[in-house]
Amino acid sequence: MQTDAFHSPLERGEGGVEDDMTSEIVAIKNHFRNPALFSEAVTHKSYRNENSDRVSRDNERLELLGDTILNFVISEALFRQ
C-alpha cells in the first residue's frame, strides 16, 4: 500500500471508480492554499479509525464548523423576515 501525502483512498486511487477520480481530486487539491486541510475535509471518520497510524484528523471538526455557520446564516435570515 502506498504511503504519501494523500490520506484519502480516493486520492490514492486504490482501484475501481476511485482510479477515474484520482486526477480530478489531485487537480482540486492543487487549488487549495493548505492541501492538508483539503485532505482533512475529504477524510471520513471511519477511514481515519481504520488508518490511525497514517491519518490524524478527519472531517468531523470541519463538519461541525460548517453546520454551525449554516445554522447561524439561516437563523439570521429567518430573524430578518
C-alpha positions as a printed NumPy array, in Angstrom:
array([[  0.   ,   0.   ,   0.   ],
       [  1.324,   3.434,  -0.943],
       [  2.003,   5.947,   1.827],
       [  2.365,   9.564,   0.789],
       [  0.847,  12.996,   1.424],
       [ -2.593,  11.798,   0.283],
       [ -4.676,  10.405,   3.132],
       [ -7.931,   9.668,   1.363],
       [ -8.396,   6.365,  -0.508],
       [ -9.984,   8.387,  -3.299],
       [ -6.837,  10.451,  -3.626],
       [ -4.566,   7.406,  -3.674],
       [ -6.64 ,   5.651,  -6.339],
       [ -6.767,   2.185,  -4.828],
       [ -8.774,   0.715,  -7.673],
       [-12.204,   0.779,  -9.252],
       [-14.103,   4.028,  -9.663],
       [-11.542,   5.807,  -7.496],
       [ -8.891,   5.446, -10.222],
       [-11.059,   7.521, -12.564],
       [-11.408,  10.224,  -9.934],
       [ -7.767,  10.441,  -8.823],
       [ -6.613,  13.042, -11.346],
       [ -9.656,  15.241, -10.686],
       [ -9.147,  15.107,  -6.93 ],
       [ -5.444,  15.917,  -7.247],
       [ -6.325,  18.849,  -9.539],
       [ -8.847,  20.178,  -6.999],
       [ -6.387,  19.711,  -4.145],
       [ -3.754,  21.734,  -6.011],
       [ -6.058,  24.79 ,  -5.912],
       [ -6.046,  24.915,  -2.104],
       [ -3.564,  27.076,  -0.204],
       [ -3.482,  24.403,   2.509],
       [ -3.605,  20.919,   0.907],
       [ -3.609,  19.289,   4.359],
       [ -6.933,  20.994,   5.074],
       [ -8.354,  19.514,   1.859],
       [ -7.184,  16.045,   2.927],
       [ -8.874,  16.554,   6.288],
       [-12.091,  17.688,   4.598],
       [-12.35 ,  14.552,   2.445],
       [-11.294,  12.055,   5.15 ],
       [-14.229,  10.276,   6.781],
       [-14.09 ,   9.263,  10.441],
       [-14.323,   5.563,   9.6  ],
       [-11.298,   5.811,   7.291],
       [ -9.302,   7.599,   9.999],
       [-10.266,   4.941,  12.547],
       [ -9.048,   2.172,  10.233],
       [ -5.838,   4.056,   9.354],
       [ -4.973,   5.825,  12.601],
       [ -1.273,   5.163,  12.079],
       [ -1.267,   7.38 ,   8.947],
       [ -4.214,   9.755,   9.419],
       [ -4.546,  12.003,  12.44 ],
       [ -7.622,  14.085,  11.525],
       [-10.981,  13.57 ,   9.873],
       [-13.731,  15.877,   8.649],
       [-15.787,  15.883,  11.874],
       [-14.336,  19.197,  13.083],
       [-14.947,  20.898,   9.739],
       [-18.437,  19.418,   9.502],
       [-19.324,  20.873,  12.908],
       [-17.964,  24.28 ,  11.891],
       [-19.901,  24.218,   8.616],
       [-23.135,  23.186,  10.337],
       [-22.714,  25.959,  12.899],
       [-22.152,  28.614,  10.235],
       [-25.1  ,  27.352,   8.194],
       [-27.347,  27.42 ,  11.269],
       [-26.275,  30.981,  12.014],
       [-26.912,  32.175,   8.454],
       [-30.344,  30.545,   8.31 ],
       [-31.295,  31.866,  11.767],
       [-30.216,  35.368,  10.792],
       [-32.238,  35.219,   7.56 ],
       [-35.34 ,  33.968,   9.36 ],
       [-34.974,  36.588,  12.078],
       [-34.804,  39.402,   9.5  ],
       [-38.021,  38.263,   7.746]])
